[in-house]
Amino acid sequence: MPAIRLWTRYGGSAVRFSRFDDSRILVGTRDLFNSGLGLHVLQLCPTPWGGNAINEVATFRTVSGVNDCCWSQSHQSLAVSALTDGTVKLWDTSLPPAPQPTSIFREHSDEVRSVDWNPAGDCFLSASSDATIKFWTPGRCNSYYTFQEHTDKVNAVAWNAIQPHVFASASDDYTVGLWDVRDSRFLTHINVCHPGGLASCNWNKYSEFLLATASGTSIKVWDIRTTQMPLVDFSSHRRNVCRICFSPHRANVLLSCSVDYTVRTWDIQAQASIATYNLHDDSVYGIDMSVHAEDLIASVGRDNVVNVWRASPSHQRLQHFSYI
């Protein structure tokens, strides 16, 4: 599949493939001042000439910028967004776009940096610059619990795909927190001494013990049973890494994006870089891999571009341009 490019009017901050529809993508956007514009629901569509295109299905506008977004793992049309104004908003994308979402959660006292929906349940997490993590369900107006062990901004949260009651958090306090929601318990932390704190974390989909973290230009993979030293340390990005995620199809493959304009794939077993993709002309803030189509990647960035392509050393450049 040749890479497909979609031009937008605003910078992309996050991108997620749907678990239920292999052609549907969610994109969060914000401008240079971290204000509007919201969530975009995109659809991969075949073209008459045998290629592919990306079409916008719906846009849900917000006054404040979106830092992160994710699809529900239990409802096909629900999506949640993390906003720069400190709110968490729940949307039903099957409804016509409206000024107000299905629900607005207002408990955070600073901008919300990350959201993640539980892979096995009807609940999700939000992480904020107020140093807290909150545990939510869609039908309840207030959070079930607030996790408060961090001492600085929490930039990312990620559920464990195999042990869905466990999650990890990445903070500017130089630590990764490990938590268990069954008894609202802080399990332990991993010290990652980097001056810029931690930007992202993600669990391996095939091992409940392997966790990747990103801090500065470094990507580390840890066995949480022995956290004195990382198993792997990649440092090939020239500038800070923004987001990382493990492949849902290959246990040894890790994906990363950076403000150095690149997306990279890594082999954690061989401890080597697999490929570098230069599809953006500015910082890349969001990446994801499809759970349905093996090696299908989406990325968004400050250059107002959404790219979708299949990972391959000989991937073609671009075959379709569109605007939203």
Secondary structure, DSSP 8 states (H G I E B T S, - for coil): ---EEEE-SSEEEEEEE-SS-TTEEEEEEE-TTSB-EEEEEEEEEE-TTS-EEEEEEEEEE-SB-EEEEEE-SS-TTEEEEEETTS-EEEEETTS---SS-SEEE---SS-EEEEEE-SSSS-EEEEETTS-EEEE-TT-SS-SEEE---SS-EEEEEE-SSSTTEEEEEETTSEEEEEETTTTEEEEEEE---TT---EEEE-SS-TTEEEEEETTEEEEEETTB-SS-SEEE---SS-EEEEEE-SS-TTEEEEEETTS-EEEEETTTTEEEEEE---SS-EEEEEE-SSSTTEEEEEETTSEEEEEE--TT--------B-
